[in-house]
Amino acid sequence: MQEGKRTIKDLTEKQKDKIISDIIEDVIEYGTDSYEDLGRVVIIQLKTLELVDYGKSRERQLMEQFECLSATLDKVQFTRLCEACDYDEDVLEDFDKDIQRYYRGIIGNTNFVRALQEDKIDEFIDKYDTFYNGKNEDIER
């Protein structure tokens, strides 16, 4: 593999979607009249870029890894949180530990736990996405 290239494991879902969209646009622009030729071009590009993955989804792997977090959030919220932090396992681990401590009665005053208590987790995820991805809105973890 060439230096600087990333495998599918290193890409976020947003990055994968962007690459696949670019492939589809290229194929439509330069494609032929034959569906067979069109399909062949798409499959070759997907294999070349290593975007075809027949294993477990990244979210599923993380749900198994961070059981307390995935049991507390619904699947949509968990996926949104993963996307908000670009699948950073350290960040997800911190959230998982916050929930574990909260259920043990040890901690209860992080913004994440407060959002869970107040049933405002979706708003928290939106704000965290803005914070994590470098926009100018302040939020404390």
C-alpha positions as CSV (number, residue, x, y, z in Angstrom):
1,M,0.0,0.0,0.0
2,Q,1.3,3.5,-0.9
3,E,2.3,5.9,1.9
4,G,-0.5,8.3,2.7
5,K,-3.4,6.0,1.6
6,R,-6.0,5.0,4.2
7,T,-7.8,1.8,4.4
8,I,-11.6,1.5,5.0
9,K,-10.9,1.0,8.7
10,D,-9.4,4.5,8.9
11,L,-12.3,6.3,7.2
12,T,-15.4,7.8,8.7
13,E,-18.8,7.0,7.3
14,K,-18.9,10.6,5.9
15,Q,-15.6,10.0,4.1
16,K,-16.8,6.7,2.7
17,D,-20.0,8.3,1.4
18,K,-18.0,11.1,-0.2
19,I,-15.7,8.7,-2.0
20,I,-18.6,6.5,-3.2
21,S,-20.4,9.6,-4.4
22,D,-17.3,10.7,-6.4
23,I,-17.1,7.2,-7.9
24,I,-20.7,7.3,-9.0
25,E,-20.3,10.8,-10.5
26,D,-17.2,9.7,-12.4
27,V,-19.0,6.6,-13.7
28,I,-22.0,8.5,-14.8
29,E,-19.9,11.1,-16.5
30,Y,-17.5,8.6,-18.2
31,G,-19.7,5.5,-18.2
32,T,-20.9,3.5,-21.2
33,D,-24.3,2.4,-22.4
34,S,-23.8,-1.1,-21.0
35,Y,-24.9,-1.9,-17.4
36,E,-22.3,-4.7,-17.4
37,D,-19.5,-2.2,-18.2
38,L,-20.8,0.3,-15.7
39,G,-21.0,-2.3,-13.0
40,R,-17.5,-3.6,-13.7
41,V,-16.1,-0.1,-13.5
42,V,-17.8,0.5,-10.1
43,I,-16.7,-2.8,-8.7
44,I,-13.1,-2.4,-9.8
45,Q,-12.9,1.1,-8.2
46,L,-14.5,-0.1,-5.0
47,K,-12.0,-2.9,-4.7
48,T,-9.1,-0.7,-5.6
49,L,-10.0,1.8,-3.0
50,E,-10.7,-1.0,-0.5
51,L,-14.2,0.4,0.2
52,V,-15.9,-3.0,0.0
53,D,-16.0,-4.5,3.5
54,Y,-18.1,-7.6,4.1
55,G,-17.4,-7.7,7.9
56,K,-19.3,-6.1,10.7
57,S,-20.0,-2.4,10.4
58,R,-17.8,0.0,12.3
59,E,-20.8,1.0,14.5
60,R,-21.5,-2.6,15.3
61,Q,-17.9,-3.2,16.4
62,L,-18.0,-0.1,18.6
63,M,-21.3,-1.0,20.1
64,E,-19.8,-4.3,21.2
65,Q,-16.7,-2.6,22.5
66,F,-18.6,0.1,24.4
67,E,-21.5,-1.9,25.8
68,C,-22.7,0.5,28.5
69,L,-22.8,3.5,26.0
70,S,-24.5,1.4,23.4
71,A,-27.1,0.1,25.9
72,T,-27.9,3.6,27.1
73,L,-28.3,5.2,23.7
74,D,-30.5,4.0,20.9
75,K,-28.8,2.9,17.7
76,V,-29.4,6.2,15.9
77,Q,-28.0,8.2,18.7
78,F,-25.0,5.9,19.0
79,T,-24.3,6.2,15.3
80,R,-24.7,10.0,15.4
81,L,-22.3,10.2,18.4
82,C,-19.8,8.1,16.5
83,E,-20.0,10.4,13.5
84,A,-19.8,13.5,15.7
85,C,-16.4,12.4,17.1
86,D,-15.3,10.8,13.8
87,Y,-15.3,7.4,15.4
88,D,-12.5,8.4,17.9
89,E,-12.4,5.4,20.2
90,D,-10.8,7.5,23.0
91,V,-13.7,9.9,23.0
92,L,-16.2,7.1,23.0
93,E,-14.4,5.3,25.8
94,D,-14.6,8.5,27.9
95,F,-18.4,8.7,27.3
96,D,-18.7,5.0,28.1
97,K,-16.8,5.5,31.4
98,D,-18.9,8.5,32.3
99,I,-22.1,6.4,32.0
100,Q,-20.6,3.6,34.0
101,R,-19.6,6.0,36.8
102,Y,-23.1,7.6,36.6
103,Y,-24.8,4.3,37.1
104,R,-22.5,3.5,40.0
105,G,-23.4,6.9,41.5
106,I,-19.8,8.2,41.4
107,I,-20.2,11.1,38.9
108,G,-23.1,13.0,37.6
109,N,-22.0,16.5,36.5
110,T,-20.5,16.2,33.0
111,N,-22.4,17.8,30.1
112,F,-22.9,14.3,28.6
113,V,-24.4,12.8,31.8
114,R,-26.5,16.0,32.3
115,A,-27.8,15.7,28.8
116,L,-28.8,12.1,29.5
117,Q,-30.5,13.0,32.7
118,E,-32.5,15.9,31.0
119,D,-33.3,13.8,27.9
120,K,-31.4,16.2,25.7
121,I,-28.8,13.8,24.3
122,D,-29.7,14.7,20.7
123,E,-29.0,18.4,21.3
124,F,-25.7,17.4,23.0
125,I,-24.6,15.3,20.0
126,D,-25.4,18.2,17.7
127,K,-23.3,20.6,19.8
128,Y,-20.5,18.0,20.3
129,D,-20.4,17.5,16.5
130,T,-20.0,21.3,16.1
131,F,-17.3,21.4,18.8
132,Y,-15.3,18.3,17.6
133,N,-15.3,19.2,14.0
134,G,-13.7,22.6,14.6
135,K,-16.6,25.1,14.3
136,N,-16.6,28.2,16.5
137,E,-19.2,27.2,19.1
138,D,-18.0,26.5,22.7
139,I,-19.0,23.4,24.6
140,E,-17.5,21.7,27.5
141,R,-17.3,17.9,27.8
